[in-house]
Amino acid sequence: MITNVDLSLIKMINNHYFIKRDKIIRKFEYRGRYFFDKFERINAPLLPNLIRDHLDKKIIIAHDLITADDKVENIVFDYNGFNTERFWHRAQLILREEGFINFTAYKTKTPGHLHLYIHKGHTSLHEGYQLAQKLSIMFAKKMMSTEWRVFPTMDLPKEYNILALPYEVYQKERGTSWSKHM
């Protein structure tokens, strides 16, 4: 079970949230592709009882990665491969080499899948897109196959740059003693 301290590392936007419904809420076109939205935006604060219901798997709650003023706090890799240990090991080596010192991998609903949050801080959306793409290219060069999606992404509408809340911490990296960029 994830603790409030571990969840606070994400720096979630908690003045609204998204809840998954059993039906399609809306359908729209974006860059020649059709999207069917099953997550309904709720313009109310994300309260601890809702998080508890999510962790008990009664409901599925997602949080927004992009603020109202087009800022991002995290670059997130949604890993959907088969070798989480290998992904985590290589990802932390790449991130350390690039000077990132705060990142956390969380377990998702599906066993073996991860959300790797790179805690970047208050970054403009455009810079977030560029950094996410750069890191994804670096990961692709060092790993055999691309088994992830990276957020934020321009390939999806802004309202699709959301992720379900994690269920448990996989591993986290904090510290500065080894960072060569200090």
Backbone bond lengths (Angstrom), bond angles and torsions (degrees), N, CA, C in turn:
res aa  C-N    CA-C-N  psi(-1)  N-CA   C-N-CA  omega(-1)  CA-C   N-CA-C  phi
1 M - - - 1.454 - - 1.528 108.33 -
2 I 1.288 116.01 139.99 1.460 122.22 -178.45 1.535 109.55 -84.47
3 T 1.316 116.41 143.21 1.462 120.65 179.41 1.532 109.68 -95.87
4 N 1.321 116.17 165.69 1.466 120.94 178.03 1.518 111.53 -62.90
5 V 1.334 117.01 -34.61 1.465 120.92 179.15 1.531 109.93 -64.82
6 D 1.327 116.71 -45.23 1.461 120.45 178.97 1.527 111.49 -65.07
7 L 1.312 117.01 -36.78 1.462 121.05 178.76 1.525 111.19 -71.84
8 S 1.332 116.75 -30.70 1.463 119.68 -179.82 1.527 111.87 -70.48
9 L 1.328 118.39 -18.80 1.458 121.48 177.58 1.523 111.80 -62.60
10 I 1.315 116.73 -25.74 1.461 121.54 -178.14 1.528 111.34 -71.36
11 K 1.308 118.79 -25.79 1.464 123.44 -174.51 1.533 110.18 55.29
12 M 1.313 114.34 55.45 1.463 121.18 -177.56 1.514 111.90 -67.76
13 I 1.303 114.67 150.46 1.457 121.59 169.70 1.520 104.45 -80.06
14 N 1.315 117.55 111.73 1.464 119.12 -172.79 1.524 114.30 -114.39
15 N 1.338 117.76 16.19 1.461 119.05 175.19 1.531 111.47 -85.28
16 H 1.319 116.59 -7.69 1.458 122.73 171.43 1.530 107.69 -153.48
17 Y 1.317 116.19 167.25 1.456 121.33 178.89 1.522 108.61 -153.06
18 F 1.312 116.06 174.86 1.458 121.95 179.17 1.519 108.10 -123.42
19 I 1.312 116.41 138.68 1.455 121.07 178.00 1.524 108.60 -121.46
20 K 1.320 116.06 135.32 1.465 120.47 -178.17 1.522 109.75 -79.91
21 R 1.312 115.17 132.66 1.462 122.92 178.76 1.524 109.38 -109.25
22 D 1.311 116.87 163.66 1.462 122.03 179.61 1.522 112.85 -83.13
23 K 1.320 116.99 -3.48 1.463 121.20 -178.88 1.519 109.50 -126.51
24 I 1.298 116.47 166.45 1.459 121.91 177.50 1.525 108.18 -78.96
25 I 1.326 115.59 123.20 1.466 121.60 -178.45 1.522 110.21 -78.23
26 R 1.326 116.25 -45.30 1.461 120.30 177.92 1.513 109.91 -156.78
27 K 1.334 114.02 159.34 1.460 122.35 178.40 1.521 107.12 -125.07
28 F 1.345 117.05 135.82 1.462 119.45 177.79 1.521 109.70 -153.32
29 E 1.340 114.23 165.62 1.457 121.57 -179.33 1.526 109.30 -107.41
30 Y 1.343 115.89 140.87 1.452 121.80 177.49 1.516 107.87 -146.44
31 R 1.321 116.04 119.38 1.464 122.62 -179.75 1.532 113.07 50.99
32 G 1.322 114.56 44.37 1.460 120.10 175.59 1.522 115.04 79.90
33 R 1.326 117.99 4.83 1.466 121.99 178.77 1.520 108.95 -117.49
34 Y 1.328 115.73 146.51 1.460 120.50 176.37 1.526 109.71 -95.90
35 F 1.321 115.13 137.84 1.455 121.92 179.28 1.520 109.06 -120.09
36 F 1.325 115.21 139.16 1.455 122.24 178.08 1.519 106.99 -118.13
37 D 1.314 116.05 110.65 1.448 122.22 -172.32 1.524 111.01 -91.83
38 K 1.345 116.79 120.80 1.458 122.01 175.65 1.523 111.96 -104.75
39 F 1.331 116.81 -3.69 1.459 120.53 178.87 1.521 109.31 -99.84
40 E 1.313 115.24 125.17 1.462 121.51 178.92 1.530 109.03 -97.66
41 R 1.314 116.13 130.03 1.469 120.68 177.88 1.520 109.05 -77.68
42 I 1.316 116.06 129.02 1.457 122.88 177.58 1.528 107.22 -112.80
43 N 1.303 116.77 116.67 1.469 122.09 -178.59 1.525 110.17 -87.40
44 A 1.308 114.59 65.35 1.465 122.57 176.89 1.527 106.60 -146.19
45 P 1.319 117.25 157.86 1.465 119.33 -179.14 1.533 112.34 -63.13
46 L 1.312 115.64 146.49 1.459 122.27 176.02 1.529 107.34 -81.10
47 L 1.318 115.91 105.80 1.462 122.31 -173.42 1.531 111.34 -93.33
48 P 1.327 117.21 156.63 1.474 120.63 -179.58 1.531 114.42 -57.78
49 N 1.339 117.71 -34.01 1.463 118.80 179.42 1.533 111.53 -66.97
50 L 1.330 117.81 -32.59 1.470 120.90 175.71 1.521 110.58 -68.38
51 I 1.322 116.32 -40.78 1.465 120.23 177.47 1.529 109.91 -63.22
52 R 1.324 117.02 -41.13 1.468 121.64 178.03 1.534 110.52 -61.59
53 D 1.333 117.65 -43.11 1.470 120.94 177.50 1.524 110.93 -62.91
54 H 1.321 116.41 -37.35 1.468 120.44 176.91 1.530 110.49 -64.50
55 L 1.332 116.30 -46.68 1.463 120.33 -179.46 1.527 112.05 -65.53
56 D 1.325 116.89 -28.36 1.466 121.16 175.40 1.528 111.80 -82.82
57 K 1.334 116.54 1.13 1.468 125.28 177.45 1.535 112.86 63.17
58 K 1.331 116.00 32.11 1.460 121.35 173.95 1.519 110.75 -83.97
59 I 1.339 116.35 -34.89 1.460 123.06 178.44 1.526 107.87 -137.98
60 I 1.326 116.65 166.10 1.460 121.24 174.97 1.522 107.50 -116.97
61 I 1.329 114.39 118.99 1.455 122.44 -179.39 1.524 108.45 -110.02
62 A 1.327 116.24 137.90 1.463 121.38 175.17 1.521 108.49 -122.25
63 H 1.317 115.26 155.27 1.461 120.55 178.62 1.519 109.30 -120.49
64 D 1.312 114.85 153.80 1.455 122.74 -178.28 1.521 109.40 -81.53
65 L 1.326 117.53 141.91 1.458 121.88 177.59 1.520 112.58 -97.04
66 I 1.333 117.14 -14.34 1.466 121.86 -176.56 1.521 108.69 -117.43
67 T 1.341 116.05 128.08 1.458 120.71 -179.73 1.534 110.54 -75.43
68 A 1.321 115.29 171.07 1.461 120.72 179.53 1.528 111.85 -64.38
69 D 1.329 117.00 -28.75 1.465 120.23 178.83 1.537 112.21 -98.05
70 D 1.335 116.57 27.55 1.473 124.46 174.96 1.523 113.34 57.02
71 K 1.300 115.77 53.50 1.466 123.02 173.55 1.525 107.97 -122.33
72 V 1.336 116.31 155.41 1.462 121.43 174.42 1.526 108.73 -127.77
73 E 1.306 115.90 145.13 1.460 121.81 177.87 1.533 111.05 -100.86
74 N 1.323 116.96 -25.94 1.456 121.79 -174.32 1.520 111.19 -135.88
75 I 1.323 115.17 146.64 1.454 122.12 164.24 1.528 103.91 -101.86
76 V 1.321 117.79 130.10 1.458 120.08 -172.68 1.524 110.75 -125.02
77 F 1.334 115.38 130.70 1.448 122.17 171.72 1.520 107.70 -101.06
78 D 1.329 116.20 124.01 1.458 122.88 176.40 1.524 106.03 -98.91
79 Y 1.335 117.02 95.13 1.465 122.35 -175.63 1.516 109.93 -86.35
80 N 1.327 115.91 123.58 1.461 122.25 -178.88 1.515 111.51 -124.78
81 G 1.320 116.89 37.67 1.459 121.27 -177.99 1.516 112.21 -97.11
82 F 1.334 114.75 -158.53 1.449 120.62 -174.85 1.525 113.39 -116.49
83 N 1.324 117.99 -5.49 1.450 120.05 -176.90 1.531 109.81 -130.93
84 T 1.317 115.74 80.28 1.466 120.33 -175.10 1.524 112.44 -65.76
85 E 1.324 117.68 -36.68 1.463 120.44 179.42 1.531 110.92 -60.37
86 R 1.308 115.81 -46.29 1.464 120.80 -179.78 1.525 110.82 -64.41
87 F 1.334 116.62 -43.51 1.462 120.61 178.80 1.525 109.92 -60.66
88 W 1.332 117.79 -48.74 1.458 121.46 -178.82 1.525 110.82 -60.37
89 H 1.317 116.80 -45.75 1.462 120.74 -178.15 1.533 111.02 -60.80
90 R 1.307 117.23 -49.74 1.469 120.44 -179.09 1.525 111.81 -68.13
91 A 1.318 116.18 -39.18 1.472 119.90 -179.65 1.524 110.64 -62.84
92 Q 1.319 117.99 -43.84 1.466 118.42 -178.23 1.521 111.11 -68.15
93 L 1.326 118.63 -33.03 1.460 120.32 176.13 1.532 111.25 -65.26
94 I 1.320 116.27 -43.99 1.468 121.10 179.37 1.527 110.13 -64.61
95 L 1.313 116.70 -45.36 1.466 120.20 -177.58 1.523 111.56 -66.28
96 R 1.313 117.44 -39.93 1.470 119.93 176.27 1.521 110.50 -62.29
97 E 1.324 115.91 -43.68 1.469 120.65 179.95 1.524 111.51 -60.39
98 E 1.329 116.59 -33.81 1.461 121.46 -179.66 1.525 112.77 -85.95
99 G 1.326 117.30 -0.11 1.457 120.22 175.73 1.514 115.41 92.02
100 F 1.312 118.93 8.13 1.468 121.27 177.16 1.516 108.15 -83.28
101 I 1.321 116.03 127.87 1.455 119.58 -174.65 1.525 113.22 -114.96
102 N 1.304 118.48 -12.69 1.458 121.93 -179.82 1.518 109.84 -124.55
103 F 1.322 115.88 109.05 1.458 120.85 175.67 1.526 108.83 -152.89
104 T 1.314 114.99 151.02 1.456 121.25 -175.30 1.514 109.20 -139.33
105 A 1.330 115.57 136.71 1.463 121.45 174.33 1.526 108.03 -105.06
106 Y 1.310 115.80 131.71 1.459 122.22 -179.88 1.518 109.50 -117.82
107 K 1.334 115.61 146.62 1.465 120.86 174.28 1.523 108.30 -79.82
108 T 1.321 115.25 145.31 1.458 120.93 178.57 1.524 109.19 -105.88
109 K 1.313 115.64 -171.38 1.466 121.09 -179.97 1.524 111.36 -64.01
110 T 1.328 116.69 -37.88 1.464 121.92 -178.32 1.529 109.42 -83.86
111 P 1.319 118.37 124.41 1.465 120.11 179.66 1.537 111.70 -58.73
112 G 1.329 115.73 135.94 1.460 121.01 178.26 1.514 114.95 87.89
113 H 1.317 118.14 -6.52 1.458 121.19 178.72 1.520 109.13 -101.41
114 L 1.341 115.67 148.37 1.458 121.19 -175.92 1.517 112.14 -130.69
115 H 1.312 115.25 155.07 1.457 123.04 164.59 1.516 105.73 -115.89
116 L 1.323 117.04 115.22 1.453 122.43 179.38 1.519 108.12 -100.20
117 Y 1.336 116.43 108.09 1.458 123.05 -179.80 1.519 108.65 -93.26
118 I 1.324 116.41 120.35 1.453 122.09 174.16 1.520 105.75 -100.85
119 H 1.320 115.96 111.08 1.458 122.26 -173.12 1.527 108.92 -79.08
120 K 1.318 115.34 96.30 1.456 122.55 -174.26 1.515 112.43 -90.30
121 G 1.286 117.51 -34.01 1.466 120.64 -175.75 1.513 110.77 97.01
122 H 1.291 116.42 -179.32 1.466 124.11 -174.87 1.536 110.43 -58.58
123 T 1.321 117.09 97.63 1.459 123.32 -175.94 1.523 109.04 -122.45
124 S 1.324 116.95 143.10 1.468 119.42 177.52 1.528 109.53 -65.77
125 L 1.317 115.57 152.46 1.460 120.80 -177.22 1.524 111.26 -60.33
126 H 1.323 117.46 -43.06 1.464 121.37 -179.66 1.534 110.41 -61.23
127 E 1.325 116.76 -44.63 1.464 120.60 177.92 1.533 110.38 -65.35
128 G 1.326 116.72 -36.94 1.463 121.27 176.97 1.519 111.93 -61.59
129 Y 1.352 116.43 -44.03 1.472 120.54 176.25 1.527 110.62 -58.49
130 Q 1.324 115.79 -46.68 1.469 120.39 -177.52 1.526 111.46 -65.04
131 L 1.321 116.98 -44.11 1.455 120.86 -179.30 1.532 111.30 -66.13
132 A 1.310 116.73 -41.13 1.465 120.47 178.54 1.527 110.33 -61.88
133 Q 1.315 116.85 -44.44 1.461 120.63 179.50 1.529 110.72 -65.24
134 K 1.325 117.30 -42.79 1.472 121.60 179.47 1.527 110.80 -60.87
135 L 1.339 116.68 -47.09 1.458 120.04 179.83 1.523 112.01 -65.02
136 S 1.314 116.60 -38.13 1.463 119.97 178.48 1.524 111.14 -62.91
137 I 1.320 116.93 -40.48 1.472 121.20 177.16 1.527 110.03 -64.71
138 M 1.322 117.00 -42.29 1.464 120.55 178.40 1.528 111.11 -63.09
139 F 1.328 116.69 -42.35 1.460 120.25 177.82 1.527 110.05 -62.25
140 A 1.330 116.70 -42.35 1.467 120.75 -177.98 1.527 111.62 -63.46
141 K 1.328 117.45 -34.06 1.463 120.81 178.83 1.522 112.00 -69.29
142 K 1.325 117.22 -34.60 1.462 121.76 -174.77 1.528 113.61 -92.73
143 M 1.308 117.44 -17.13 1.466 120.95 -177.83 1.520 108.76 -113.58
144 M 1.310 116.96 157.99 1.463 120.50 -174.22 1.523 113.44 -69.47
145 S 1.303 117.40 -48.96 1.459 119.29 -176.83 1.524 109.83 -132.29
146 T 1.317 115.23 154.79 1.459 121.26 179.28 1.523 107.83 -87.87
147 E 1.313 115.36 106.35 1.464 121.55 -178.06 1.531 110.34 -119.07
148 W 1.324 116.66 34.47 1.453 120.90 -176.28 1.516 110.81 -146.53
149 R 1.328 113.60 166.32 1.457 123.05 167.37 1.509 105.95 -123.09
150 V 1.302 116.63 148.88 1.456 120.42 -178.68 1.524 109.02 -117.61
151 F 1.329 115.28 142.17 1.457 122.62 179.90 1.514 109.07 -126.21
152 P 1.303 119.64 144.47 1.459 128.07 1.32 1.528 110.88 -74.94
153 T 1.312 114.90 153.48 1.457 121.11 179.57 1.522 110.47 -135.13
154 M 1.326 115.30 143.79 1.469 120.85 176.91 1.522 111.18 -81.66
155 D 1.334 117.23 -11.85 1.463 121.19 -179.38 1.522 112.43 -71.18
156 L 1.316 116.27 -16.06 1.453 121.68 179.33 1.522 109.40 -119.39
157 P 1.320 117.21 153.09 1.475 119.14 174.50 1.534 109.94 -61.19
158 K 1.318 116.98 155.65 1.464 120.65 -178.67 1.524 112.14 -55.37
159 E 1.332 116.96 -37.81 1.467 119.48 -178.83 1.528 112.95 -72.33
160 Y 1.330 118.19 -7.39 1.467 122.35 174.28 1.526 111.74 -97.12
161 N 1.303 118.87 -1.38 1.457 122.33 175.26 1.530 108.25 -85.09
162 I 1.332 114.42 62.51 1.460 122.70 179.23 1.520 107.71 -127.91
163 L 1.322 116.09 156.40 1.458 121.54 176.88 1.515 109.38 -137.61
164 A 1.326 115.68 144.73 1.460 120.55 174.71 1.523 109.25 -65.37
165 L 1.301 116.04 145.15 1.457 120.39 177.87 1.527 109.48 -59.86
166 P 1.317 117.55 142.78 1.461 119.88 179.01 1.528 111.41 -73.86
167 Y 1.324 115.47 164.17 1.458 120.85 -178.65 1.530 113.17 -105.50
168 E 1.332 116.50 -27.69 1.455 119.38 -175.36 1.525 109.33 -160.35
169 V 1.320 117.16 150.57 1.461 121.11 175.84 1.523 108.32 -77.25
170 Y 1.324 115.54 131.93 1.462 121.00 174.08 1.526 108.60 -87.30
171 Q 1.333 116.69 -61.78 1.459 122.61 173.74 1.521 107.86 -157.23
172 K 1.334 115.51 155.66 1.457 118.80 177.92 1.511 109.99 -136.14
173 E 1.314 114.57 154.62 1.461 122.42 -178.43 1.521 107.79 -125.59
174 R 1.320 116.84 121.80 1.451 122.96 176.89 1.517 107.88 -137.86
175 G 1.293 117.31 140.57 1.448 118.71 173.15 1.504 112.78 139.49
176 T 1.351 114.19 168.76 1.443 119.32 -177.46 1.517 112.83 -134.74
177 S 1.310 118.74 -3.10 1.457 120.19 -172.07 1.524 112.89 -63.89
178 W 1.320 117.88 -27.89 1.452 120.90 -176.63 1.520 112.84 -102.65
179 S 1.341 117.78 -3.92 1.462 120.04 -174.63 1.530 111.70 -71.69
180 K 1.305 115.60 125.73 1.462 119.35 179.81 1.529 112.70 -81.66
181 H 1.333 116.70 -6.79 1.461 120.51 -176.03 1.519 112.41 -100.67
182 M 1.285 118.89 13.92 1.468 121.36 -178.71 1.515 109.94 -80.61
